[in-house]
Amino acid sequence: MTDKNQSPKHMSLEEFRSAGYETIDWLVDYMADIEKRPISAKVSPGDIKNILPKSVPEHGETYSKILGDMQKTIVPGLTLWQHPGFYGYFAANSSPPAILADLLSTGLGVQGMLWATGPSVTELEIHVLDLIIDLCGLPKKFRSTGTGGGVIQDSASSATLCAVIAARKRAGGNKVIKRLRAYISTQAHSSVEKDLLIVGLVPNQIRKVKTNSDQSMSTQDLEELINEDLSLGLIPFFVVGTVGTTSSGAIDDVKRISHIASKADAWVHVDAAWAGSAAVCPEYRYLLDGLDLVDSYVFNPHKWLLTNFDCSVFFVADSKPLTEALSIVPEYLKNSASETGEVVDYRDWQVPLGRRFRSLKLWFVLRSYGVQGLRAYIRQHIEAATYFEKEIEKFKNLTLATPRSLSLVCFRHVESNKKSEILLKQLNSTGKVLLTHTIIDGMYIIRVAVGGTYTTKLHLRQLVTLIKEYVN
Ligand code: PLP
């Protein structure tokens, strides 16, 4: 028997409609009940893989069966990032308008690599990024109407990689690569170091700048390192300032960093992956003071601005070094629109060629929540974190490890790292919350990153009650 002459069996459009309703129904029930589920999976390595069917079925199965199996086998092995008791890492926001827009994007199935392959994909992205500039009070030089512009990347890691690639180009490219030096603080995100290694730097070309007592970059150390390297004939080409470090939410002095970097004409990139969303509120824009002096900037609406992963917004003051570094035009991609020079071809703004229609979900979020809704969202989290910070101060056995940064609270047990570690394990073992840790200056610190889509002060109250139960 051979299947050679059989044509593939697609879902009919009516079956697709009904499966779509079934899927949304399932998702709505899941979201409505999420707080009743344990936030961390109680599984061991291999448990999930072992219960999965061992081969591809010979004949296609019904959608209901596949969905049912997912519920039975996959869901129990998930960590519930959308649970309101999720305080680990930084949040990975999701919201109904963004979910639906992502579904539309997938359903439309378009590729926005060139303007010509989907004019609306490119033009909506340009438009949405200009809207983000207004929404967050970002410098005008990032607007599409000047030499700069914005692009949506899959992650802050990729955006920073593009910044490094553009900076390397501006500094002279591969010809001078051995003389290039980059400057990042010891608290910069690990992705920055990874990006620098990807472009061909070796570890001793990455200068680790010391931090101040509040974990922000020591600009004095930065200046000394840059001066030293200049005197050795080296090329300081890239400096990263972080607004809201991952460990403790420290804020680097972007203005001072930019002034120092300008003496060496080094590219300044600001990574505000998490904290950048707070700029929707005018009262937090001071954190980005000096942004008008930098070359590139990234923040992640997929962390704290209600837009499902993946959505990192990346802005450059001058797009030329980026597109010059990333543009290669094979015959099969040539088209008359590109040749006019009047359109943006986003494939030249990123590493991959193909690109999803990501701006749709951000556009839906901006329109669904509006300026006031987005501000209320950020403020509600910061208010909840402020409440939590005050509660921590009341515990005689606990202390704040660093001052609260926006909605991130870091605390520890006063007696020992071991006691902090045990407390963290006990809290997580309840299945009601998920917290993560960091180590700063040898101290084990519990991080509470408030930022879940449905996390409110009520959930922080519940966390305080849990802590009271376990701390000793
Ligand atoms: N930069 C900072 C400051 C972060 O906190 C993170 C992730 O938490 C990243 C970069 C990496 O983000 P992404 O996962 O979008 O690459």
Residues whose N, C-alpha, C, O or C-beta is under 5 A from the ligand:
A	BS01	PLP	F90 S155 A156 S157 H189 S191 G244 T245 T246 D271 A273 W274
